[in-house]
Amino acid sequence: MPDVAPAPSSRFRFGVVILAAGASSRMGTPKQLLELEGKTLLTRTIEAALASTAWPVVVVLGANAEKIRATISRLPVLVAENPAWSEGMAASIRTGVTTLQQFSRSLDAGIFALCDQPAFSADTIARLIDTQRQSGRGIVASHYSGRNGAPALFLREHFPGLAALTGEEGARAMLNGDPAHVAAVELPALATDLDTPEDYAAAKAAR
């Protein structure tokens, strides 16, 4: 079935899913709670999503869920816990898709984002949506470091495919699949993600 974009005159309804369930094993401490410019990485990501027209904003937690949940309790987000977080990214994507569908069956799309990309912003979201409007593609990915990645937008017809994902790689194959279905947005700043103490030190030094 071809991808079908919502009519241009309609209000584009989408949610943002922030994938924040990992154990941060390479960092050695929950990176969701590391601070940049006085705010945790997770709070920064949530506030960027809330500054867009997204509704709802879903935060998927797993490892260290209780500790992390306490730090975002005052923010207007839906928190979904992924009990299978150790499986890898796909389990968190499945949790996020389920939460979006339970919230509303009439969402046009979902944007899936990570919590460790300091350059993520409301403008990032706007560029993904603008590209979807212009291209009509069912998937719109950020492009950096030579390939497509997160954050990425998926129209609703791709939710079943997301819900069927398994393993550590998440939606990588979908994002780098048939270009007839995938549009890319050049967002080189998103290549900076924080996986190690060295990454974090460099990010702090750059501010």
Secondary structure, 3 states (H helix, E strand, C coil): CCCCCCCCCCCCCEEEEEEECCCCCCCCCCHHHCEECCEEHHHHHHHHHHCCCCCCEEEEECCCHHHHHHHCCCCCCEEEECCCHHHCHHHHHHHHHHHHHHHCCCCCEEEEEECCCCCCCHHHHHHHHHHHHHHCCCEEEEEECCEEEEEEEEEHHHHHHHHCCCCCCCCHHHHCCCCCCEEEEECHHHHCCCCCHHHHHHHHHCC
